[in-house]
Amino acid sequence: MKGRFLAVASLSVLLAAGGAFAQQNKGGKLVVVQGSSSVDGKTNVTEKLLEECIVALPSFKELEADVTARTEVLKAINGEEGKNDQMKVYTATVRVSYKVRQKILIIITQNTLDASAPVTREEERIVMRETPPFESDPGEGNVFAGRSNRKYYYTSPEAAADNAKKRAQIWVGQQQNVLCSVGK
């Protein structure tokens, strides 16, 4: 019985260490057991987001549009047959940068033989975020070209910028409800 216990104990240690074990049984056959383990002593650090809220949003006056211009050949401008011309047309984008407060749970675990509980800690951090670009909608442009396949364009940089800013302002206004509570 003592020999069998020693063999089982040796087998479990060797398997945990990723080695091999060989034993001869009563019938004279040799039994080889191989195993592997992920016990490497490494430390794993993971994060879990517990809470997130917006700390600060820009005011409407702080929103800046990035305006781009290009030259297009427009045909049948505003539906007038034969009115074809090269025109400078504009598009604009606005990106909104804002601050977010995050409460995260940091979990630290180790790959070891002795079973130790993971270490956990709550942290708080402030992170800057940026929205995807809000683009001016060409469908609201002041000039159109083509007859059956109409396309709209902005012919002034201000009009394109104002349209993109208006879209960004709508998003900023919607986020007022998810600002962090005072005192948190």
C-alpha positions, 0 to 999 in steps of 0.5 A: 500500500505504501509503494502505491501511495508513493507512486501516486504522489510521485506521479501527481508531482511530475504531472504538475511539473510537466514531466513523465512517470514510468512504473513497472506493474506486477505483470512485468509491463512498463506503463509510461504516463506523460503530462503537461501543465500550464503552471509556469509561475507567470502573473496575469493582470486583467481589467474589468470595467465596472462603471463609466461616466462622462466628466466633461463635454465641450461647449457648443462654442468650442466645437471646431470643424475641419473643412475640406474643399475640392473642385467638381464639374457640375452639370445641370446646376440647380436643374437648369439644362445647359448650366454646367460649370466647375465649382469649388464644393466643401465638406466638413467634419467635427470630432468631439473630445471629452473626458470619461471617468472609469471605475475598473477592477484590476484582477491579478492571478498567478499560474502556480501549484499552490492555489492562491486567491486572485488579488483584486483592487478597484481603481479610478481613472480619467480617460480622454475619448474622441467621437467618430467624425460628424460629417456635413450632410451633402443632402442639405447642401445649397446647390444641386447638380444633375437632373434624374440623379441629383447630388447636393453640394455646399458651395461655402465653407461656412455652410458645410461647417455649420451643418457638421457642428449642428450634428455634433451639437445634437450628440453633445446635447444627448450626452448631458444626461449621462454626465457623472453625478456631483460628489461621485 
